[in-house]
């Protein structure tokens, strides 16, 4: 059974840092594009970051640019999101997702490109 399990969500003060992890199993991890999305209460699920393959250029949403870094370890079947300079507006449930690699590189920004999703991990930025 395909599984994606996020971890690392926590309460953090504004300006702080946090790293999220997503462990994948039940599929060939290296064959999939991997992404992070987030959803705050009463808001739509928002693209955060994605990485198609090791060695490719990551893509970031505007809110994550210059503050967040996405990476993956295919040997450990794990996706990471390192976040810094966190703000209250970053508070949300963060989801990792996996989808088949497409020739269209912009596809990683779309929710419909992913067929596997984790259950999410809560990040709360507050003093």
C-alpha positions in Angstrom: 0.0 0.0 0.0 1.3 3.4 -0.9 1.9 5.6 2.1 3.2 9.1 2.7 3.8 10.1 6.3 4.7 13.6 7.3 6.5 14.5 10.5 8.2 17.4 12.2 5.3 19.8 12.6 5.4 21.8 15.8 4.7 25.1 17.6 7.5 27.6 16.7 8.1 31.2 17.5 8.1 33.9 14.7 11.5 34.0 13.1 12.3 30.5 14.0 13.1 27.5 11.9 11.7 24.0 11.4 12.3 21.0 9.2 9.5 18.7 8.0 10.0 15.2 6.7 7.9 12.9 4.5 8.6 9.2 4.5 7.3 7.3 1.4 6.7 3.6 1.0 4.9 1.2 -1.3 6.1 2.9 -4.5 9.4 3.5 -6.4 10.3 6.8 -4.7 12.9 7.9 -7.2 10.4 7.7 -10.1 8.0 10.3 -8.7 7.9 14.0 -8.5 7.5 15.1 -4.9 5.9 18.3 -3.5 4.8 20.2 -0.5 1.4 21.9 -0.1 -0.2 23.7 2.8 -3.7 24.6 3.9 -4.7 27.1 6.5 -8.3 27.2 7.9 -10.8 28.4 5.4 -8.2 28.7 2.7 -7.4 26.7 -0.4 -4.6 24.2 -0.5 -1.5 26.2 -1.6 1.6 25.1 -3.5 4.8 25.5 -1.4 7.6 23.6 -3.1 8.4 20.7 -5.4 11.3 18.7 -6.7 10.9 16.4 -9.7 14.2 14.5 -9.4 17.5 14.7 -7.6 19.7 17.2 -9.4 16.8 19.2 -10.9 16.0 22.8 -10.0 13.3 23.0 -7.3 10.2 25.1 -7.7 8.8 27.3 -5.0 5.6 29.2 -4.4 5.9 32.9 -3.8 5.4 32.6 -0.1 8.2 30.1 0.2 10.8 31.7 -2.1 14.1 32.5 -0.3 12.9 31.1 3.0 12.2 27.4 2.4 14.3 24.7 0.9 13.1 21.4 -0.5 15.3 18.3 -0.8 15.0 14.6 -1.2 16.9 11.5 -0.2 15.9 8.7 -2.6 18.0 6.1 -0.7 15.9 6.7 2.4 12.6 7.4 0.4 12.3 10.7 2.3 11.3 14.2 1.3 12.3 17.3 3.4 11.2 20.9 3.7 13.5 23.2 5.7 11.8 26.4 6.7 13.3 29.5 8.2 12.2 33.0 9.1 8.8 31.6 9.9 5.8 34.0 10.2 2.3 33.5 11.6 1.0 33.4 8.0 3.0 30.2 7.6 0.7 28.4 10.1 -1.1 25.6 8.3 -1.3 21.9 7.8 1.5 20.9 5.6 1.0 18.0 3.2 3.5 16.1 1.1 2.5 14.6 -2.2 3.8 12.2 -4.9 3.0 12.1 -8.6 4.4 10.7 -11.9 7.1 12.8 -13.4 5.8 14.8 -16.4 7.6 16.4 -19.3 5.7 19.5 -18.4 7.8 20.9 -15.6 5.1 23.4 -14.5 2.8 20.5 -13.6 4.4 20.1 -10.2 2.7 23.3 -9.1 -0.8 21.8 -9.6 -2.6 19.7 -7.1 -4.1 17.6 -9.9 -0.7 16.3 -10.8 -0.3 14.3 -7.6 -2.1 11.0 -7.0 -0.7 10.3 -3.5 -1.1 12.5 -0.4 -0.1 12.3 3.2 -2.3 13.1 6.1 -0.5 16.3 6.9 1.5 17.7 9.8 0.5 20.9 11.7 2.8 23.9 11.8 1.9 26.7 14.1 3.9 29.9 14.2 3.1 32.0 17.3 4.7 33.7 20.3 
